[in-house]
Structures are given as structure tokens and as C-alpha cells.
Amino acid sequence: MEVEKSGIERHRVWVRTTRSGCSSWPGNRKRQRHYAAVGTEFLVRFRQGHLNVVASHAFVHSTEIDKFSGLREIVPLTPKHTTGFDAMWEDPDRMRIGFEVYYTGLQQLEENPYRTESVPYWVFGILVERRVGPFRLFLNAENIGDVRQTRYDPLVLPQELPDGRRTVSAWGPLEGRVINGGLRYRF
């Protein structure tokens, strides 16, 4: 759906529904899995003048039948809800300022001795860029809240798994807060 209104360039809303059939898990011959997934995606984009805003949400309910137990289980490392919000004010001749926030919901975990479910988390970021002649100075900060999986549990397993793995699967950010800046020159 696309709507034109006075003062608004474009306003789009997408809703997509997905339903998947049965398949086998590629690359894992020991544990073939048959899965079913139902979900929706929602994306809104708003522009007015120098302001650009994007908001999104995804819902996924994905299950699989475990070959060994025969029971239908939630697919691990698949959050049911993810949400994002980005806002950017931009004047191409002067500067731009942006803000982003992302939410990742609860995820089922497997082969993790520390927990069976992940911790939902929020990640925030900002960007500031200033134009000075042919140069652009920028400062970018990602994951400002310093969310890290290692704040909850260690990554290293107490003992090696039969398949040789020595770490748990990543369900959250591993790198923590990242701040960088720089100078760009336009030829």
C-alpha cells in the first residue's frame, strides 16, 4: 500500500505472511528436521523534509519435528519477535544525525548447559556527521548499552560436545559497545 499526502513524500506499509512446508535441515545429516513456519513482517517508512523514519516488526513462529524424539519443538535461535526503529535527519549540505534501536525477543537454545532460553535485549546506536568543505567528519556509536551475551553466561562449554564444538551458539551480541569516528574526503 502506498499513500500520497500533502507534506509526505511517500508512506509505505508492507505486511507479508509466510508459511513454510517440510524440509530437511541442510548440512546436518544426523538430525534431519521437518519444519513449519508462520510469520509476518511489517515495515513503515515515513519521509518529510529532512526527516526519514523507518519502523519494522517481524513475528516468526517456527517449529520442527525432532528425528529422535518425534516431537514438534520450537526451532532454536529463532526469536519470535524482532523490532527495529531508525530515524535520520539529513541536510546534504551541512550534516546528518541518526538514531536506531533494535529489539530481539526470546529465543529457544539447544545444547547450552547454562540456559534453555535467551534473554531478550535492546540495542541502541547513533550517528553524527558534519560537512566541512570537501570533508565529512563522523562519529558512530553502536550498541551503546553494551549488551553482550557474555554478561549472562560464558561462551566456552564446560566440556567439548561429541561433534567437537567447544562453545555455545551465539544468541546475542558478542562484541559489545563499538564507537568509531573518521574523516571522509570527497574528490
N, C-alpha and C positions, 0 to 999 in steps of 0.2 A: 504494500500500500504506500503510495506517495501522495503527499498533500502539499499544495502550494497555498501560502497565506501571506498577507502583507507583512513585510519586515522579516520574514523567514525564508531563507533560500530554499531549503528542502527539509522535509521531515519524513523519515522513513521508519517503518516498523516492520520487522520480519518475525514471523513465528514459524518455526519448522518443527514438524513432528517426525520422529524416526522410529521405525520398528524393524529390528533385525531378526533374521532366521537362525537356523542352526548352522554351525560351522565347527571346524576343529581349530585349536589354538596352534598357530604356525610355530614351528621350531621346537615344540615340546612333545615329543613322541610318547613319552612315558604317561603323560596326563592329558589325553585328548579331552577337550571340553566342548560341550554344546551349549550355546548361549542364546539368550534373548534379551533385547534391549529396547526400551521405550524411553523417549525423551523429547524435550522441547528446547528450542533456542529462541531468545528474544533479544533484539538489537534495536536501539533507538539512536538516531543521530540528529542533532539539533545544531543549526548554524544561524547566527545572527550577527552581522557586522564582523568584528574581530574575534568573536567567541565561537568556539567549536566544542560541543559536548557529545560524548558517546557513552551510552549505558548498555550493559548486556547482562543476561542471565541465562544459564543453561541448567536444565534438570535432566538427569540421566538415572534411570532405574535399569540396571544391567545385572542379569543373573546367568548362572551357568550350572550345568549338571556335572558334578564331580564323578569321574570314571570309577573311582574306588568305592565311594560311599553310595552313589546313585542318587544323592540328594541335591536339590536345587539350592544353590548358595549365591550370595551377592558377589559379584566379580571384585576381587581385591584391587586396591589402588585406583578406584573409580569414584570420585566424590559425587554424591547425589546433587549437590548444589554448588555452582560457581557463579560468582557475580563480579562484574567489573564496572568501573566508572572512570572516565578520562575527561578532563576539562582543559582547554588550551585557549589562552588569549594571545592573539598574534597580530602584530603590526609589522609587516615585512621590512619596512624601512627603519624600524627602531629596535624592537625587542619582542620576545615571546616568553610567556610564563605558563607552565603546565603543572597539573596535579593529577595523580592517579591513585586509585585504591582498588584492591582486588581481594575477594573473599574466596576461600576454598573450604568447603564443608567436610564433614566427617567421611573417612574412608575406611573400609574394612582392610585389615592387614593379614598376611599369611606368613608363616614361618618366621615370626617375630616373637622371641621369648619375653619381650618387655611389655607388650600390649597387643590387644586384638583389634583396636580401633585407633585411628589417628586422632590428633587434636585439631579441630577447626582453627583456621588462622586468617588474619588480615595482613595485607602487605600494602604499604604506602610509598609513594615516590613523588619527587618534584623535579622540575627542570626550569632553569632560568637562563636565558640567552640574550645578550645585549650586543647590538651592532655598533661598531665604532669604525667609521670609514670602510675600508675593504675587509676589516677584521670582524669576527664574531667571537665574543668571549662567552663561555658557557660553564655552568655548574649543574651537575646532575646528581641526585641522591635517590637511591633505590633501597627498598626495604628499610625505611627509616626506623621502624620499631625493632629492628634487629631480630626478627623472628627466625629461629633456627631449629631444626629437628633435634640437634644435639643438646638443646636446652631441656629436653624432656627425657631422652634416653640416649645411650651410646649407640654408635653405628656398628661397632665391632661385636660380633656374636661371641658368646662365652666359649663356644666350640664350633669347629668347622662343620658345615652341613654335608650330608652324603654326596651332594653334587659338587662340592668343592668351594661353595660360597663361604665367605668369612664375614660378610656384612649384611645388615638388614636392608630391605628395599627402601629407597628414598620416598617419603610421603609428604615432605615439606621442604622449604628452602634449606640448603646446606651451607651456602656462602655467607649468610648474614647480611649486615649493612654494607652497602657499596656506595662510595662517594667519589666522583671524578669530575674533573674540570679540564678545560682546554681552550685553545685558541684556534680558530679556523681562518684561513685566508682565502679570499675569492679572487681568482685571476680574471 
